[in-house]
Amino acid sequence: MNPAAGLARAVLAIVLAAPLAAQQPPLWGGLKPGRYAVGYRRESLSAGTLHLWFPARGERGERLLVGGYFDGEEGEALPPRLRQVPSAAWPDAVAAGGPFPLILYAGEPGAAGPDNAVMAEYLASHGYVVAAVSGAEGGLDAALGAVAGLSYVSRDALAVVARGRAWIPAVEFAAARPAVRAILGLDPPPGAPAAVAPGRSLAVLRLRADAASRGSHDAAEPPGAAGVGVTVPRSTAHSFGDRAAWLDFLDQPDDSAPDHRRLIAGVAHAFLDGALRAWGPSLADLATRLARAGLVVEGAKRTP
C-alpha cells in the first residue's frame, strides 16, 4: 500500500466522517460530496471576475464545464479533454435557504481564473458559500463587498482561505477585520505577520507542502492568534490547487494526486467546521488528532 494513501485514509477517518454520495464529480478524486448541490455564479466587477459557489436546492439546467470557469483564450488554452469535463457546479441552480458560513478565497496572484475550484465546489456541497475574485489585487475586499447583501450568506461566520503568495495580504486582511474568525493557509510562504488586537479570537491553520519537495519554509501566524502548522507528507505546491486534479484526470499524476488532495480538503473542512460551526473540532483537538495520525504538527499554541 502507498504509505501516503494509507495516511490520507487514516486522517480522514479521524477528522471527518463524510457522507456518501451516489455520483462523484470527475475531478474530485475521491472527495465525498455533501448534502447540497453546488450552485455557481460569475460576475464581472471593476476589480476582476467574481466566482461564487454556494449550497443549492438541487441540480438545475446544465452542469458547468471546466472550460467555463475561464475566459476566452484562457479556456481555449486548456487541453480539449479537460476543457469539456463537467464540473460539480450548476450555474442555473437556486441557492438553498441558509444563512451559510462565508469563505473568502484568495488564490495565487495573477491566476487567469479560479485555481481551486474543486475545493470551492466541495465546501459548497457541505454548506459553505465560497467567494473569490480572480484577475486583480485586493480580491478579498471585492469579494466581500459583492456578497454582503446576499440573503443566504451569514454575517456572523466568516473565514479566509489563502493559497501560496496570497497568504501575507490575506493575513493582513483578516487581522484588520474582527468579523473574520479563521484563516487557512494552503502552502503559505514565510512572511511578516500582521498584528491582532488583544483578546481577539482568530484561528490560524497552515497546511504546508513537504519541505523535501520544495525546501524548508515556515509561514508565520499573526501574533495573538491560535496557530497550528501541519506538513502534508510528500506533497508539492500542486497538491493545494486544481492543477493536481487536472494532472490526475489527464493520466499525468504527480506525487500529490489524488490522496493528498483528499487529505487537504478533509482537514480544511474539519478546521472550518470547528472555527465557524458548533459541531466541528476545536483547533487544539484537530491538531492532536492529526499528530496522532502521524502528521508533523506545530501547535496548538497562542503566540505572544
C-alpha beads as a LAMMPS data file, in Angstrom:
LAMMPS data file: protein, C-alpha beads

304 atoms
303 bonds

1 atom types
1 bond types

-500.0 500.0 xlo xhi
-500.0 500.0 ylo yhi
-500.0 500.0 zlo zhi

Masses

1 110.0

Atoms # bond

1 1 1 0.000 0.000 0.000
2 1 1 1.179 3.514 -0.751
3 1 1 2.088 4.986 2.690
4 1 1 0.657 8.378 1.713
5 1 1 -2.619 6.771 0.652
6 1 1 -2.893 4.894 3.939
7 1 1 -2.140 8.042 5.911
8 1 1 -4.735 10.033 3.972
9 1 1 -7.429 7.470 4.722
10 1 1 -6.456 7.313 8.382
11 1 1 -6.508 11.087 8.822
12 1 1 -9.838 11.497 7.044
13 1 1 -11.379 8.792 9.222
14 1 1 -10.194 10.637 12.320
15 1 1 -11.054 14.241 11.455
16 1 1 -14.102 13.944 9.259
17 1 1 -16.888 11.447 8.683
18 1 1 -18.006 12.478 5.190
19 1 1 -21.378 11.297 3.844
20 1 1 -21.508 9.038 0.835
21 1 1 -22.899 10.285 -2.469
22 1 1 -24.318 8.459 -5.454
23 1 1 -22.286 10.335 -8.055
24 1 1 -18.836 11.816 -7.766
25 1 1 -17.651 14.723 -9.966
26 1 1 -14.869 13.583 -12.334
27 1 1 -12.164 15.870 -10.917
28 1 1 -12.850 15.308 -7.236
29 1 1 -10.544 12.302 -6.859
30 1 1 -12.402 10.520 -4.068
31 1 1 -13.814 13.524 -2.201
32 1 1 -17.298 12.783 -0.857
33 1 1 -19.918 15.411 -1.755
34 1 1 -22.098 16.811 0.998
35 1 1 -25.876 17.099 1.100
36 1 1 -26.168 20.115 -1.220
37 1 1 -25.931 20.545 -4.953
38 1 1 -23.374 23.195 -5.919
39 1 1 -24.647 26.463 -7.344
40 1 1 -22.323 28.816 -9.194
41 1 1 -22.383 32.415 -10.369
42 1 1 -19.772 34.593 -12.022
43 1 1 -19.891 38.343 -12.357
44 1 1 -17.588 40.967 -13.830
45 1 1 -16.510 43.524 -11.246
46 1 1 -14.266 46.544 -11.580
47 1 1 -11.656 44.630 -9.574
48 1 1 -11.842 41.425 -11.618
49 1 1 -14.155 38.442 -12.027
50 1 1 -16.221 37.222 -9.080
51 1 1 -16.602 33.451 -8.773
52 1 1 -19.274 32.400 -6.304
53 1 1 -20.070 28.838 -5.224
54 1 1 -22.989 28.212 -2.888
55 1 1 -25.198 25.428 -1.485
56 1 1 -28.130 24.926 -3.860
57 1 1 -31.578 23.387 -3.523
58 1 1 -30.894 20.961 -6.347
59 1 1 -29.396 20.485 -9.757
60 1 1 -30.911 22.696 -12.431
61 1 1 -30.085 23.376 -16.075
62 1 1 -26.734 22.282 -17.476
63 1 1 -23.655 21.476 -15.439
64 1 1 -20.753 23.913 -15.942
65 1 1 -17.830 22.530 -17.935
66 1 1 -14.338 23.138 -16.556
67 1 1 -13.560 25.403 -19.512
68 1 1 -16.461 27.613 -18.446
69 1 1 -14.504 28.801 -15.426
70 1 1 -12.116 30.668 -17.746
71 1 1 -12.485 33.483 -20.232
72 1 1 -11.722 33.195 -23.932
73 1 1 -8.084 32.442 -24.575
74 1 1 -7.513 31.064 -21.064
75 1 1 -10.255 28.479 -21.564
76 1 1 -9.101 27.623 -25.067
77 1 1 -5.578 27.040 -23.744
78 1 1 -6.763 24.119 -21.628
79 1 1 -6.350 20.637 -23.123
80 1 1 -9.577 19.834 -25.032
81 1 1 -10.240 16.758 -22.923
82 1 1 -10.046 18.806 -19.734
83 1 1 -11.994 21.748 -21.123
84 1 1 -15.047 19.541 -21.740
85 1 1 -15.063 17.808 -18.339
86 1 1 -18.189 18.533 -16.254
87 1 1 -17.500 20.361 -13.010
88 1 1 -19.702 19.960 -9.944
89 1 1 -21.244 23.415 -10.441
90 1 1 -24.729 24.276 -11.737
91 1 1 -24.970 27.903 -12.966
92 1 1 -28.792 27.870 -13.035
93 1 1 -29.217 26.395 -9.552
94 1 1 -31.146 28.263 -6.863
95 1 1 -29.495 28.894 -3.506
96 1 1 -30.688 26.871 -0.535
97 1 1 -32.147 28.770 2.390
98 1 1 -29.138 29.489 4.573
99 1 1 -27.663 31.550 6.006
100 1 1 -24.401 29.711 5.346
101 1 1 -20.857 30.479 6.544
102 1 1 -18.803 32.542 4.095
103 1 1 -15.336 31.609 2.879
104 1 1 -13.355 34.321 1.086
105 1 1 -10.737 32.657 -1.104
106 1 1 -7.512 34.315 -2.262
107 1 1 -5.702 32.403 -4.995
108 1 1 -2.221 32.769 -6.372
109 1 1 -1.742 36.340 -7.695
110 1 1 -2.067 36.600 -11.447
111 1 1 -4.200 33.489 -11.924
112 1 1 -6.411 33.808 -15.014
113 1 1 -9.328 32.040 -13.324
114 1 1 -10.132 30.126 -10.156
115 1 1 -7.168 27.978 -9.111
116 1 1 -9.050 25.943 -6.504
117 1 1 -12.497 25.318 -7.964
118 1 1 -12.552 21.699 -6.771
119 1 1 -12.138 22.714 -3.123
120 1 1 -14.696 25.516 -3.546
121 1 1 -17.211 23.057 -5.018
122 1 1 -16.521 20.563 -2.261
123 1 1 -17.030 23.119 0.517
124 1 1 -20.208 24.450 -1.121
125 1 1 -21.647 20.939 -1.173
126 1 1 -21.060 20.829 2.591
127 1 1 -22.901 24.071 3.280
128 1 1 -20.402 26.887 2.706
129 1 1 -20.550 29.901 0.411
130 1 1 -17.177 30.428 -1.276
131 1 1 -16.347 33.735 -2.985
132 1 1 -13.208 34.562 -4.969
133 1 1 -12.198 37.363 -7.305
134 1 1 -9.635 36.468 -9.969
135 1 1 -7.571 38.792 -12.115
136 1 1 -6.860 41.565 -9.617
137 1 1 -5.208 42.503 -6.352
138 1 1 -7.472 43.344 -3.459
139 1 1 -9.782 40.484 -4.364
140 1 1 -10.828 39.774 -0.789
141 1 1 -12.314 43.250 -0.325
142 1 1 -14.058 42.998 -3.695
143 1 1 -15.448 39.534 -2.929
144 1 1 -16.729 40.586 0.489
145 1 1 -18.446 43.639 -0.959
146 1 1 -20.042 41.630 -3.760
147 1 1 -21.717 39.088 -1.457
148 1 1 -22.541 41.303 1.517
149 1 1 -26.182 41.728 0.547
150 1 1 -26.988 38.102 -0.286
151 1 1 -29.663 36.672 1.999
152 1 1 -28.123 33.202 2.144
153 1 1 -24.727 34.465 3.359
154 1 1 -24.111 34.540 7.120
155 1 1 -22.851 37.792 8.592
156 1 1 -21.543 36.052 11.709
157 1 1 -19.432 33.215 10.296
158 1 1 -16.560 34.367 8.073
159 1 1 -13.213 32.757 7.249
160 1 1 -10.407 33.419 4.768
161 1 1 -8.564 30.750 2.766
162 1 1 -5.371 31.829 1.002
163 1 1 -3.046 29.913 -1.271
164 1 1 0.668 30.464 -1.765
165 1 1 1.746 34.081 -2.135
166 1 1 -1.751 35.339 -1.322
167 1 1 -1.129 34.389 2.307
168 1 1 0.536 37.557 3.573
169 1 1 -2.062 40.058 2.243
170 1 1 -4.800 37.666 3.376
171 1 1 -3.407 37.649 6.929
172 1 1 -3.333 41.442 6.907
173 1 1 -6.934 41.480 5.667
174 1 1 -8.072 39.076 8.399
175 1 1 -6.158 40.847 11.165
176 1 1 -7.842 44.159 10.324
177 1 1 -11.389 42.745 10.308
178 1 1 -12.806 41.426 13.591
179 1 1 -15.581 39.595 11.724
180 1 1 -13.028 37.086 10.367
181 1 1 -12.942 34.121 12.744
182 1 1 -10.431 31.878 10.978
183 1 1 -7.760 31.884 8.293
184 1 1 -6.449 28.837 6.452
185 1 1 -3.177 28.915 4.525
186 1 1 -2.607 26.467 1.671
187 1 1 1.149 26.095 1.293
188 1 1 1.871 29.642 2.519
189 1 1 5.341 31.189 2.165
190 1 1 7.211 32.737 5.065
191 1 1 6.434 36.350 5.758
192 1 1 5.908 39.035 8.348
193 1 1 2.615 38.514 10.198
194 1 1 0.130 41.241 10.956
195 1 1 -0.858 42.203 14.484
196 1 1 -4.127 41.041 16.006
197 1 1 -5.865 43.051 18.701
198 1 1 -5.504 41.616 22.238
199 1 1 -8.391 39.323 23.129
200 1 1 -9.297 38.761 19.503
201 1 1 -10.215 35.177 18.658
202 1 1 -8.704 34.193 15.291
203 1 1 -7.920 30.560 14.498
204 1 1 -4.998 30.020 12.116
205 1 1 -4.129 26.780 10.312
206 1 1 -1.265 26.464 7.822
207 1 1 -1.169 23.365 5.601
208 1 1 2.274 23.189 4.050
209 1 1 3.994 21.246 1.327
210 1 1 6.592 18.725 2.381
211 1 1 9.904 20.534 2.934
212 1 1 11.681 17.839 0.937
213 1 1 9.655 18.786 -2.147
214 1 1 10.482 22.490 -2.260
215 1 1 12.867 23.437 0.502
216 1 1 12.130 24.227 4.110
217 1 1 9.882 27.169 4.856
218 1 1 7.788 28.378 7.742
219 1 1 4.915 30.819 7.390
220 1 1 4.245 32.839 10.497
221 1 1 0.829 33.225 12.059
222 1 1 -0.357 36.586 13.393
223 1 1 0.696 37.421 16.962
224 1 1 -2.224 36.723 19.284
225 1 1 -3.735 34.070 17.028
226 1 1 -4.019 30.403 17.887
227 1 1 -1.758 28.967 15.211
228 1 1 -1.189 25.415 14.005
229 1 1 1.133 24.356 11.203
230 1 1 0.689 20.970 9.505
231 1 1 3.044 19.439 6.956
232 1 1 1.374 17.238 4.350
233 1 1 3.870 14.430 3.659
234 1 1 5.217 14.031 0.112
235 1 1 3.018 16.885 -1.096
236 1 1 4.046 19.562 -3.590
237 1 1 2.781 23.061 -4.343
238 1 1 0.438 21.466 -6.912
239 1 1 -1.263 19.493 -4.147
240 1 1 -3.023 22.624 -2.882
241 1 1 -4.856 23.641 -6.070
242 1 1 -6.657 22.399 -9.149
243 1 1 -3.525 21.511 -11.098
244 1 1 -3.169 18.244 -9.182
245 1 1 -6.735 17.295 -10.131
246 1 1 -6.107 18.206 -13.759
247 1 1 -2.931 16.149 -13.968
248 1 1 -4.598 13.168 -12.361
249 1 1 -7.542 13.325 -14.750
250 1 1 -5.188 13.582 -17.732
251 1 1 -3.297 10.491 -16.516
252 1 1 -0.250 12.592 -15.692
253 1 1 -0.357 12.347 -11.890
254 1 1 2.348 13.800 -9.704
255 1 1 3.081 12.539 -6.203
256 1 1 0.323 14.713 -4.765
257 1 1 -2.686 13.238 -6.526
258 1 1 -5.224 12.148 -5.548
259 1 1 -4.656 11.128 -1.910
260 1 1 -3.079 14.374 -0.771
261 1 1 -5.960 16.338 -2.245
262 1 1 -8.445 14.295 -0.208
263 1 1 -6.335 14.818 2.903
264 1 1 -6.000 18.578 2.384
265 1 1 -9.709 19.074 1.650
266 1 1 -10.755 16.901 4.586
267 1 1 -8.549 18.723 7.072
268 1 1 -9.647 22.101 5.696
269 1 1 -13.289 21.086 6.060
270 1 1 -12.786 19.920 9.656
271 1 1 -10.925 23.126 10.557
272 1 1 -13.630 25.359 9.098
273 1 1 -16.389 23.376 10.806
274 1 1 -14.574 23.834 14.112
275 1 1 -13.991 27.550 13.611
276 1 1 -17.385 28.502 12.193
277 1 1 -19.777 25.783 13.353
278 1 1 -20.525 24.233 16.714
279 1 1 -20.098 20.617 15.607
280 1 1 -16.514 20.754 14.349
281 1 1 -13.368 20.010 16.368
282 1 1 -11.519 22.790 18.146
283 1 1 -8.173 23.801 16.669
284 1 1 -6.306 22.162 19.557
285 1 1 -8.340 18.966 19.199
286 1 1 -7.768 18.896 15.444
287 1 1 -4.012 19.338 15.972
288 1 1 -3.985 16.452 18.442
289 1 1 -5.888 14.168 16.068
290 1 1 -3.583 14.978 13.170
291 1 1 -0.486 14.368 15.283
292 1 1 -1.848 11.012 16.436
293 1 1 -2.455 10.120 12.791
294 1 1 1.221 10.625 12.033
295 1 1 1.354 14.133 10.548
296 1 1 4.006 16.667 11.542
297 1 1 2.119 19.278 13.582
298 1 1 3.344 22.515 15.163
299 1 1 0.997 23.957 17.814
300 1 1 -1.563 24.496 19.001
301 1 1 -0.286 27.445 20.937
302 1 1 -1.119 31.089 21.492
303 1 1 1.650 33.252 20.156
304 1 1 2.902 36.173 22.255

Bonds

1 1 1 2
2 1 2 3
3 1 3 4
4 1 4 5
5 1 5 6
6 1 6 7
7 1 7 8
8 1 8 9
9 1 9 10
10 1 10 11
11 1 11 12
12 1 12 13
13 1 13 14
14 1 14 15
15 1 15 16
16 1 16 17
17 1 17 18
18 1 18 19
19 1 19 20
20 1 20 21
21 1 21 22
22 1 22 23
23 1 23 24
24 1 24 25
25 1 25 26
26 1 26 27
27 1 27 28
28 1 28 29
29 1 29 30
30 1 30 31
31 1 31 32
32 1 32 33
33 1 33 34
34 1 34 35
35 1 35 36
36 1 36 37
37 1 37 38
38 1 38 39
39 1 39 40
40 1 40 41
41 1 41 42
42 1 42 43
43 1 43 44
44 1 44 45
45 1 45 46
46 1 46 47
47 1 47 48
48 1 48 49
49 1 49 50
50 1 50 51
51 1 51 52
52 1 52 53
53 1 53 54
54 1 54 55
55 1 55 56
56 1 56 57
57 1 57 58
58 1 58 59
59 1 59 60
60 1 60 61
61 1 61 62
62 1 62 63
63 1 63 64
64 1 64 65
65 1 65 66
66 1 66 67
67 1 67 68
68 1 68 69
69 1 69 70
70 1 70 71
71 1 71 72
72 1 72 73
73 1 73 74
74 1 74 75
75 1 75 76
76 1 76 77
77 1 77 78
78 1 78 79
79 1 79 80
80 1 80 81
81 1 81 82
82 1 82 83
83 1 83 84
84 1 84 85
85 1 85 86
86 1 86 87
87 1 87 88
88 1 88 89
89 1 89 90
90 1 90 91
91 1 91 92
92 1 92 93
93 1 93 94
94 1 94 95
95 1 95 96
96 1 96 97
97 1 97 98
98 1 98 99
99 1 99 100
100 1 100 101
101 1 101 102
102 1 102 103
103 1 103 104
104 1 104 105
105 1 105 106
106 1 106 107
107 1 107 108
108 1 108 109
109 1 109 110
110 1 110 111
111 1 111 112
112 1 112 113
113 1 113 114
114 1 114 115
115 1 115 116
116 1 116 117
117 1 117 118
118 1 118 119
119 1 119 120
120 1 120 121
121 1 121 122
122 1 122 123
123 1 123 124
124 1 124 125
125 1 125 126
126 1 126 127
127 1 127 128
128 1 128 129
129 1 129 130
130 1 130 131
131 1 131 132
132 1 132 133
133 1 133 134
134 1 134 135
135 1 135 136
136 1 136 137
137 1 137 138
138 1 138 139
139 1 139 140
140 1 140 141
141 1 141 142
142 1 142 143
143 1 143 144
144 1 144 145
145 1 145 146
146 1 146 147
147 1 147 148
148 1 148 149
149 1 149 150
150 1 150 151
151 1 151 152
152 1 152 153
153 1 153 154
154 1 154 155
155 1 155 156
156 1 156 157
157 1 157 158
158 1 158 159
159 1 159 160
160 1 160 161
161 1 161 162
162 1 162 163
163 1 163 164
164 1 164 165
165 1 165 166
166 1 166 167
167 1 167 168
168 1 168 169
169 1 169 170
170 1 170 171
171 1 171 172
172 1 172 173
173 1 173 174
174 1 174 175
175 1 175 176
176 1 176 177
177 1 177 178
178 1 178 179
179 1 179 180
180 1 180 181
181 1 181 182
182 1 182 183
183 1 183 184
184 1 184 185
185 1 185 186
186 1 186 187
187 1 187 188
188 1 188 189
189 1 189 190
190 1 190 191
191 1 191 192
192 1 192 193
193 1 193 194
194 1 194 195
195 1 195 196
196 1 196 197
197 1 197 198
198 1 198 199
199 1 199 200
200 1 200 201
201 1 201 202
202 1 202 203
203 1 203 204
204 1 204 205
205 1 205 206
206 1 206 207
207 1 207 208
208 1 208 209
209 1 209 210
210 1 210 211
211 1 211 212
212 1 212 213
213 1 213 214
214 1 214 215
215 1 215 216
216 1 216 217
217 1 217 218
218 1 218 219
219 1 219 220
220 1 220 221
221 1 221 222
222 1 222 223
223 1 223 224
224 1 224 225
225 1 225 226
226 1 226 227
227 1 227 228
228 1 228 229
229 1 229 230
230 1 230 231
231 1 231 232
232 1 232 233
233 1 233 234
234 1 234 235
235 1 235 236
236 1 236 237
237 1 237 238
238 1 238 239
239 1 239 240
240 1 240 241
241 1 241 242
242 1 242 243
243 1 243 244
244 1 244 245
245 1 245 246
246 1 246 247
247 1 247 248
248 1 248 249
249 1 249 250
250 1 250 251
251 1 251 252
252 1 252 253
253 1 253 254
254 1 254 255
255 1 255 256
256 1 256 257
257 1 257 258
258 1 258 259
259 1 259 260
260 1 260 261
261 1 261 262
262 1 262 263
263 1 263 264
264 1 264 265
265 1 265 266
266 1 266 267
267 1 267 268
268 1 268 269
269 1 269 270
270 1 270 271
271 1 271 272
272 1 272 273
273 1 273 274
274 1 274 275
275 1 275 276
276 1 276 277
277 1 277 278
278 1 278 279
279 1 279 280
280 1 280 281
281 1 281 282
282 1 282 283
283 1 283 284
284 1 284 285
285 1 285 286
286 1 286 287
287 1 287 288
288 1 288 289
289 1 289 290
290 1 290 291
291 1 291 292
292 1 292 293
293 1 293 294
294 1 294 295
295 1 295 296
296 1 296 297
297 1 297 298
298 1 298 299
299 1 299 300
300 1 300 301
301 1 301 302
302 1 302 303
303 1 303 304
